[in-house]
Amino acid sequence: MSSENVHHIEMDGRQIILIGTAHVSQKSVVEVKEVIEKEQPDTVCVELCQARYQSIIDKDKWKNTDIFQVVKEGKALLLLAKLILSSYQKKMANRFGLEPGQEMIQGITSAKEIGAELCLADRDIQITMLRLWRKIGFWGKLKLFFYVLLGIFVNEELSEEDMEKMKNKDMLTAALEELSSAFPQLKSIVIDERDKYLAQKIKEAPGNKVVAVLGAGHTPGIKEELANEHDLDTLTKVAPPSRITKIIGWSIPVLIIGIIASTFSVDRAAGIEQIISWFLWNGSLGVLGALLAFAHPLAILTAFVVSPFSSLSPLLAAGWFAGLTEAYIRRPNVNDFENLQEDIYTVRGFWRNKVTHVLLVVIFANLGSTIGAVIGGADVISRFISTFFG
């Protein structure tokens, strides 16, 4: 069998066969099956991580999600980003008339049929996203969130040229690579690092003959990286927030409290005005964020009460409390989790489904509270300057 999508590589007496799949082509599914049956490899590597593999083999995985735990651990934005990517993948798959990941499913099935070992060769999607998150600053995070959100919700038609380009990318890469023009630094993490990771996992796969099922867009980079050694620990390490970030995070609230205390000691009326300003700006914009997410009235009230205090601690966030209140009052049920994959496909579904609705309350209440803290802090400083130097 000869195909431009199949690449045979000899390395240290071992055979490595890369199958570059077109993720929107039924032909690729057939090709994966035929190559594995013909070559009878010791190991089949697929471009999946454990989380994505589980989502394929366990369609009911979402039903086991503990939304309270997600909010408490501060992972609401991460889960929402995953759901947005899922929505994008589903949208692309629907346009091409295919279920996402069919060629990977075929690789898994064929490996089992011939008794080959299965290797999940891709880096964990959560690590990729966390490394992305550490790479961009606060405003970059906001820009990324709204860019992706708009990209999912805007229903633009794909041209024939775009359709052809899509055939050479896996759905995850396509979903993230679109952002590269707005965020050039993303390419190194989404594409280049994963090429290195995949290449190393393929090299370390057991057996003398290994078949790897990959998106065609990855094969050139992987062929190049197979000649190099890569440290998987380095590629999977997520750096904690820098010491400077922690210092700044605690310095700002200490500064705000110090400024108010200083003003209060000189001019009690001006100090009270600062406190009122801080509470009103934080509370009202936290409320505005919750309102934009159509939160329950008690969740909105929670955002108002908590926001002025949470803004003074890097360890707390108003959206967490508003989201937990929302989840408690409008607790997601089995139907919400069962319908999640369909609901994330539309704007209305995002707001209607109680799971994503809780996440939106968390995000928008946090966003409003953050903006309120910036404006409120600026007003506190302004009144301080007027009191001492006005």
Buried (B, 14 or more C-beta within 10 A) or exposed (E): EEEEBBBEBEEEEBBBBBBBBBBBBEEBBEBBBBBBEEBEBBBBBBBBBEBBBEBBEEEEEBBEBEBBEBBEEBBBBBBBBBBBBBBBBBBBBEBBEBEBBBBBBBBBEBBEEEEBBBBBBBBBBBBBBBBBBBBBEEEBEBBBBEBBBEBBEEEEEEEEEEEEBBBBBBBBBBBBBBBBEEBEEBBEBBBEBBBBBBBBBBBEBEBEBBBBBBBBBBBEBBBEBBEEEBEEEEBBEEEEEEEEEEEEEBEBBEEBEEBBEBBBEEBEEBBEBBBEBBBBBBBBBBBBBBBBBBBBEEBBBBBBBBBBBBBBEBEBBBBBBBBBBBBEEBEBEEEBBBBBBEBBBBEEBBEBBBBBBBBBBBBBBBBBBBBBBBBBBEBBBEBBEEBEEE
